[in-house]
Amino acid sequence: MNLETRWLEDFVALNATRSFSAAARRRHVTQPAFSRRIKALELAIGVTLVDRSTTPVSLTAEGQLFLITARSLVEQLDESIGHLRGLDMAREALDIAAAHSLALAFFPRWISRLQKGVGELPTRLMAMNVGDAIHVLRDGNCDLMLAYHDPWASMQLDSESFPSFSIGQVSMLPVCIANPDGRPRYSLEDDASVPYLAYTGGAFLGRSVRVLLRNDPLRLRLHTVYETAMAEGLKGMALQGVGVAWIPDFCIREELKRGELVRAGDGCRDIPLDIRLYRCALVHKPGVEKLWHQLQKLPSDFLKV
């Protein structure tokens, strides 16, 4: 049997509130995530603990018996942790999910600047693609999400349940290596076929590029020679001279400065994107809500890198 401590805490909270929605709020997760955790507890034990046919919900006979054990284990664990940590418990770390390229090239400078405004801020960073980050945020498994926003290509989030604000703008630039004369090895401006370094189908940035190319005759001259979900992977292949890739400008700032990469075309095919910070308003964590209000009181340009 493999039980998670949080499932026991969930079960105790559900008994106290007799409501899945109220217990989810108490446990700082969304209701769907909370319901899945209670179901996982029942599957692990092998019995039904909750009678879901009643309103408010009630415990089954087996649930009443198990409640005694669950309460005892939770109380013992809390007492032990409290003893180990002492009265001055360390500030809880902030869980932030971020798109891969933002985690590698944007987050370090952004969080450093942020801490100058709000003080020391312990964080745990989870790098993943934007789609996975959205699911993590919706399930209440992260406190904040750092992601690109493109109104033409993004997976939309309900602004009431998932409030956000802009922390920076970025442009995706078509780039490649240069010839000895400094001109791009692969130009988007002539009529020749162009080797294309593409994002995989599910990658958020790939959708933005596809929207750009949808009605552009250029797409007929691009032939895909490599695909990956990560901008850093495309940058590596572009530096090897394999083809042209659209890459966020902050990822290639130094390479452009040194001339290792150059624009493959003029600015008409740049893709502007907004970088936004999101939270889930359905999850009520006092520390996160306090930080969110602090961030909104900072000068509008303070958080932008």
N, C-alpha and C positions, 0 to 999 in steps of 0.2 A: 504494500500500500504506500502510495506517494502523496502525502498531503502538504499543501502550502499553508504556512501560518496565516497569510492574509485571508484565506478562505474561512478559517476559524473565526477571525475577527469580523469578516463579512456576515457570517451566520449569527454571531452574537448581536451585531447591529440590526440585522433583519428581525430578530426576535424582539428587540427593544422598540423598534418603530412599527412593526407589522405592515410595512409598506416597502416595496422594492424601490420606488422612486425616492422616498425619504431616506432609506438606508444607503442608497447610492450617493446621495448628497453628503451624508455623514461620512462616507468612506472616500469622498473626493474622486469618484469615477462616474462615468456616464451610466445610465440605467441598463443599456444593452450589455455593457462590459460586466456590470455587477451581476446581472442575471446569468451570464455565462459562467461566472466564477461560482455561484451557488450550485449550478448544474454540475460543474466539474467536481465540487465537493461531494455531491450525491453519487456521482458515478464512481468516484474513488472509494467511497464507503460501501456502495452497493445497495443502498436503500433510499427511499424517498423521505426527505426530511421536512419538506414544506408542502402544505396543502394549498395549492394555488387556486382552488375553486371557490374559496371564501374571500370576502372583503370585510375587514382587512384580512390579509393572509394569516394563516395559523400554522403551527407545527403539527406534524403527525406524531403518533405515539413514539415512534422511533426518534423523531426529531427532539421530543421533550427529553428523552433519555440522553441523547447525544449532547444536548445543550449543557448538561452538567459537566461533562468532560471538556467541552469546548471552552466554557467559561473558566474552568480551573486552569487549563493550559495557557489561555491568553493572559490571565492574571499572573501566573507564575512567570511567564516570559516578560511581561511588562515590569514586574518587580525586579527581575534579574538584570534587565537592560538598564533600568533606572539606577540600580546600584552600581553597575559598571561605569556608567557615564557620569554619575554624580548629578548634582543639582544644575550645574551649568552645562547643559548639553550643547554640543557643537551645532552651529547653524546648519540646517538641512540644505543639501545641495539642490540646485535647480536643474531639472532634466530638460534638455533642449534637443529637439530633433531638427536636423538641417540637411538640405540637399548636399550631395557629395562635394561639388565644387565650392559651395559656400562654406562647408566645414573646413576645407583645406586652405582656401585662399582668402576668404572674407572674414570668417569667424574670429580668428586670433586678434586681428587689429580692431574689429568691432567690439569684442568683449573687453579688450583693454581700455578702449575709449569709454565704454559704458561704465566701467568701474570707477572712472574718475568722477562720474556724476552721482553714483549711488553708493560708492564704497565697495569694500571687498564682497565678492559674489561667488561663492563656491558653485561650480557647475559640473554637470556630466553631459558630454556631447555625444549624440547618437547620429552618425552619418548614414544616410540612406537616400534612395530616390524619392522624389516628391510624392508620388502616389503612396508609397509605404509610410512616409511621414504623416500624411493626412490621416491614414487609418490609425496610426499610433496616437495622434492628437484626438481623434474622434472617440477612441476607446479610453481616453483618460490616462494613457501610459506615458505621457510626457507633459511638462508644464507649459512649454512654449514651442513654437515651430518657426523656423527660419526658412523661408522659401521664396522662389521667384513667383511673380504674379504677372501673367500676360492675359489681358481681358479677351483676347481672340483665341487663345489656345489652352487656357488653364482649366483644371477641374474646379468648378466654382464651389465656394463654401458659403453657407448662409451667414451673412454678416452679423446677424443678431446673436446666433449661437457661437459663432467663431469670429469675434471682433479682431481687427488688425489695424496696423498703421505702417506707413512707409518708413524704411530706415536707409534707403539708398536707391539709386538708379544705376543701371548697367546697360551696356550695349554689347550685343553679340556681333563680332566682326568676322567676315570671311577672310581667312589668312592662309598663307603658305610660305615656304622658304623663298628666298630671292635668288635670282641669277647673279653672276659676277658684276653685272652692270647695275645691280640694285633693284631691277624690275622684278615683279612676281614671276616665279617659274610657271605658274598656271594662272592665266588671266581670265576673269569672268567677262571681260569687255570685248574679247574677239569672238570668232565663230568656231574655235576649235573645241574638241571634246575635252572635258575636265574631269580628272580623277577626283572622286568625292569621298570624303571621310565623314560618315553619317552617324547620327545617334540611332540606337535601336528603337524599335517601334514603340515601346512603352515609356521611353524617356521623355520627361517633360520638355526639355530644351529641343528635342527632336520635333515635337508637335509645333513649336514656335517656328522652326525652320520650314517645316512642311507648309504651314500657313503662308509664310512669305513666298514660297516657290509655287504655290498652287496655280496661280495665273501668270507666272513668269516664264517666258520662253526659255530661260536659262535651264530650267529643269530637264529639258530635252537633251541638253548637252552634258549633263552630269551623269557619270557612270560610277556607281558605288564600288569602291575597292576595299573598304574596311568599315566595320560597325562596332560601336560600343556604347554603353549607357553613360559613360563618364567623360566629362569635358577634358579632364587631365589625360585620359587615354588618347583622345583625339589630338591634343596638343603634342603628345609624344610622337605620334605618327606624322603629324605635320612637320615637326622638327627633323624627321628623317627624310623629308622630301617626298612623301608618298602621295600627297594630294592636298586638297583644300578643305578646311573645316570652319564651321561657325563656332567661335569660342568666346565666352564672356571676357570683356576687356580686362577686368582685374586679374584674370588668370594668366594673362600674357603680357602684362605691363612691362616687365623687365626684358622679355624676349623682343618686344617691339622696339624698346629703347636701344637695345644692342644690335638691332637689325637682323636678328636670327629669324624672325618672322616679319612678313610685310603684308599689307592689305592686298587681297587678290582682286579687289574691285573698289569702286568709289563708294561714298557713304550712302547711296540710295538703297543698298541692300544690307545695311546695318539693321539689327533688330533691337529696339529699345525694350527693356524689361524693368519692372519695379521689384525691389527686394522688400518683402514685408515680414513683420513679426506678428504671429498669430497666437491666440490662446483660446481655450474652450470655456465659454461662459457657463456651461452646464456643470463644470467641475469647480467646486467652491473650496479653494485652499487659501486661507487668510494670507499666508506669506506671498503667494503668487499675485493675489489681488492687490496687496499693498505695493508690490514692485511695479505692477502694471500702472497703477495710479502715479507712482513716482516717475515712471518713464514718460507718461503723457504730460507731466509738468515741466520736463526739461525743455530747453530751447529747441525749436523745430529742427535746426540743423545739427544739434549736438550728437545725435545717434548716427548720423550719416557719415560713412567713411569715404 
